[in-house]
Amino acid sequence: MCHAEAIGLAIQISGNALFSSFYLNKLLIPVVKKETAYY
């Protein structure tokens, strides 16, 4: 794997991580808070 491919892969992974954390914060955490509020 050449250097540019490694950089592109790192950018893709970090982008996926950012998207995943954004997705978790916007969608899953409110659902979890709503579910745990019943207990």
N, CA, C and O of each residue as an XYZ file, in Angstrom:
156
protein
N       0.860     -1.194      0.000
C       0.000      0.000      0.000
C       0.896      1.244      0.000
O       1.826      1.355      0.799
N       0.605      2.147     -0.884
C       1.414      3.367     -0.962
C       0.981      4.372      0.101
O      -0.033      4.198      0.777
N       1.777      5.419      0.223
C       1.559      6.402      1.287
C       0.207      7.100      1.137
O      -0.501      7.309      2.123
N      -0.148      7.457     -0.092
C      -1.405      8.175     -0.320
C      -2.606      7.298      0.032
O      -3.612      7.791      0.542
N      -2.496      6.001     -0.242
C      -3.605      5.102      0.105
C      -3.769      4.998      1.613
O      -4.890      4.937      2.119
N      -2.644      4.978      2.333
C      -2.704      4.903      3.792
C      -3.365      6.155      4.369
O      -4.176      6.078      5.293
N      -3.002      7.307      3.806
C      -3.600      8.569      4.265
C      -5.103      8.576      3.972
O      -5.908      8.964      4.818
N      -5.465      8.143      2.769
C      -6.884      8.099      2.408
C      -7.664      7.169      3.315
O      -8.791      7.468      3.711
N      -7.050      6.030      3.643
C      -7.708      5.074      4.527
C      -7.886      5.662      5.922
O      -8.933      5.493      6.547
N      -6.847      6.359      6.408
C      -6.931      6.984      7.732
C      -8.023      8.049      7.764
O      -8.765      8.164      8.740
N      -8.111      8.828      6.683
C      -9.149      9.859      6.605
C     -10.537      9.216      6.588
O     -11.469      9.701      7.230
N     -10.656      8.116      5.842
C     -11.950      7.434      5.769
C     -12.358      6.876      7.127
O     -13.518      6.980      7.528
N     -11.384      6.277      7.839
C     -11.678      5.706      9.160
C     -12.068      6.804     10.152
O     -13.033      6.659     10.901
N     -11.301      7.910     10.149
C     -11.608      8.999     11.082
C     -12.949      9.643     10.724
O     -13.696     10.055     11.611
N     -13.252      9.728      9.429
C     -14.538     10.260      9.000
C     -15.687      9.370      9.449
O     -16.733      9.861      9.874
N     -15.490      8.057      9.354
C     -16.504      7.122      9.812
C     -16.691      7.217     11.322
O     -17.811      7.111     11.822
N     -15.597      7.415     12.041
C     -15.682      7.540     13.490
C     -16.448      8.806     13.878
O     -17.272      8.790     14.792
N     -16.164      9.900     13.172
C     -16.884     11.150     13.437
C     -18.366     10.992     13.146
O     -19.212     11.435     13.922
N     -18.678     10.351     12.011
C     -20.078     10.148     11.647
C     -20.768      9.247     12.661
O     -21.921      9.478     13.023
N     -20.054      8.215     13.118
C     -20.643      7.288     14.080
C     -20.936      7.987     15.407
O     -21.995      7.779     15.998
N     -19.999      8.816     15.877
C     -20.214      9.513     17.144
C     -21.338     10.534     17.013
O     -22.122     10.726     17.942
N     -21.413     11.195     15.845
C     -22.501     12.131     15.591
C     -23.835     11.393     15.586
O     -24.814     11.856     16.170
N     -23.863     10.240     14.919
C     -25.075      9.414     14.846
C     -25.502      8.958     16.232
O     -26.686      8.989     16.570
N     -24.520      8.531     17.040
C     -24.828      8.094     18.394
C     -25.399      9.237     19.224
O     -26.394      9.062     19.927
N     -24.770     10.406     19.143
C     -25.203     11.543     19.954
C     -26.595     12.021     19.558
O     -27.401     12.376     20.417
N     -26.881     12.029     18.235
C     -28.136     12.594     17.774
C     -29.310     11.628     17.891
O     -30.444     12.057     18.105
N     -29.051     10.316     17.753
C     -30.159      9.376     17.671
C     -30.223      8.387     18.832
O     -31.279      8.203     19.438
N     -29.089      7.750     19.139
C     -29.153      6.666     20.115
C     -29.217      7.160     21.548
O     -29.954      6.605     22.363
N     -28.448      8.203     21.867
C     -28.427      8.682     23.252
C     -29.802      9.197     23.708
O     -30.217      8.863     24.818
N     -30.530      9.995     22.905
C     -31.876     10.392     23.322
C     -32.810      9.209     23.527
O     -33.647      9.232     24.429
N     -32.679      8.183     22.709
C     -33.512      6.985     22.867
C     -33.167      6.272     24.163
O     -34.057      5.833     24.891
N     -31.873      6.155     24.453
C     -31.447      5.510     25.691
C     -31.922      6.300     26.902
O     -32.380      5.719     27.886
N     -31.815      7.617     26.831
C     -32.278      8.450     27.944
C     -33.784      8.288     28.144
O     -34.267      8.240     29.275
N     -34.520      8.206     27.032
C     -35.967      8.034     27.132
C     -36.310      6.677     27.734
O     -37.231      6.557     28.542
N     -35.539      5.633     27.320
C     -35.799      4.289     27.835
C     -35.448      4.191     29.315
O     -36.200      3.606     30.094
N     -34.300      4.767     29.707
C     -33.868      4.645     31.091
C     -34.664      5.563     32.012
O     -34.625      5.393     33.231
N     -35.380      6.524     31.456
C     -36.172      7.432     32.286
C     -37.353      6.703     32.928
O     -37.901      7.162     33.930
N     -37.738      5.579     32.354
C     -38.873      4.834     32.906
C     -38.498      4.077     34.169
O     -39.370      3.725     34.964
N     -37.199      3.820     34.364
C     -36.799      2.989     35.497
C     -36.478      3.825     36.716
O     -36.124      3.281     37.761
